[in-house]
Amino acid sequence: MTLLKAREELPEQIAIARAEVERQKAMALADLAERRGHAIQNLSRNVSESRSTLEGQLGSLGSNLSSLESTNVHGKSAKRAKSLAMDQMRGGMNQIRAALSDLDQQYSR
């Protein structure tokens, strides 16, 4: 190969190399977008499953609390025990509500 021929082919080789770089860049960006899409779908699915579980627990505690509230008890120690149990259930419900709020905050990030 002569120096003259190399000079003539150099612009074409540069154009081919640039086109290949752009093609690989486009493929990498498409791959990244696909992976990001899968990650967002997985995150959304996990959040939805967690939310469903937490809401189920909240509903169950609410039902148990309502049932306990309607239970008649007699005696000072029984009333104290009922009150303590209801306070614990309400505390658990507040923790679940806080967990739901945290879940929403984490998902929005």
C-alpha positions in Angstrom: 0.0 0.0 0.0 1.3 3.3 -0.9 1.2 6.5 1.1 -1.0 8.1 -1.5 -3.5 5.3 -1.4 -3.5 5.3 2.4 -4.3 9.0 2.4 -7.2 8.4 0.0 -8.7 5.6 2.1 -8.2 7.3 5.5 -11.4 9.5 5.4 -13.5 6.5 4.3 -12.0 4.3 7.1 -12.6 7.1 9.6 -16.3 7.4 8.5 -16.7 3.6 8.8 -15.2 3.7 12.3 -17.4 6.5 13.3 -20.5 4.7 12.0 -19.5 1.6 13.9 -19.0 3.6 17.1 -22.5 5.2 16.7 -24.0 1.8 16.0 -22.5 0.3 19.1 -23.6 3.4 21.1 -27.1 3.1 19.9 -27.2 -0.6 20.7 -25.8 0.0 24.2 -28.4 2.7 24.9 -31.2 0.5 23.7 -29.9 -2.3 25.9 -29.7 0.1 28.9 -33.2 1.4 28.3 -34.5 -2.2 28.1 -32.8 -3.1 31.4 -34.1 0.0 33.0 -37.6 -0.8 31.8 -37.3 -4.3 33.3 -35.9 -2.9 36.6 -38.8 -0.4 36.8 -41.3 -3.2 36.1 -39.8 -5.4 38.8 -39.8 -2.5 41.3 -43.4 -1.7 40.5 -44.4 -5.3 40.9 -42.5 -5.6 44.2 -44.1 -2.4 45.5 -47.5 -3.6 44.5 -47.1 -7.0 46.2 -45.7 -5.3 49.4 -48.6 -2.8 49.4 -51.1 -5.6 49.0 -49.6 -7.6 51.9 -49.4 -4.5 54.1 -53.0 -3.5 53.3 -54.1 -7.1 54.1 -52.4 -6.9 57.5 -54.0 -3.5 58.1 -57.4 -4.9 57.3 -56.9 -7.9 59.5 -55.7 -5.8 62.5 -58.7 -3.5 61.9 -61.1 -6.4 62.0 -59.5 -7.8 65.1 -59.6 -4.4 66.8 -63.3 -4.0 66.0 -64.0 -7.4 67.3 -62.1 -6.7 70.5 -63.8 -3.3 71.0 -67.2 -5.0 70.9 -66.2 -7.6 73.4 -67.6 -7.0 76.9 -65.2 -7.6 79.8 -65.7 -7.4 83.5 -63.3 -6.5 86.1 -60.5 -4.0 86.4 -57.7 -6.3 85.2 -59.7 -7.6 82.3 -60.5 -4.0 81.2 -56.8 -3.1 81.6 -55.8 -6.1 79.5 -58.4 -5.2 76.8 -57.2 -1.6 76.7 -53.5 -2.7 76.5 -54.4 -5.1 73.6 -56.3 -2.5 71.8 -53.4 0.0 72.2 -51.0 -2.6 70.8 -53.2 -3.2 67.8 -53.5 0.5 67.1 -49.8 0.8 67.4 -49.4 -2.0 64.9 -51.8 -0.3 62.6 -49.8 2.9 62.8 -46.6 1.0 62.0 -48.2 -0.5 58.9 -49.4 2.9 57.8 -45.9 4.2 58.3 -44.6 1.3 56.3 -47.0 2.1 53.5 -45.9 5.7 53.5 -42.2 4.6 53.4 -43.0 2.3 50.5 -44.5 5.1 48.5 -41.6 7.4 49.2 -39.1 4.7 48.2 -41.0 4.0 45.0 -41.1 7.7 44.1 -37.3 7.9 44.3 
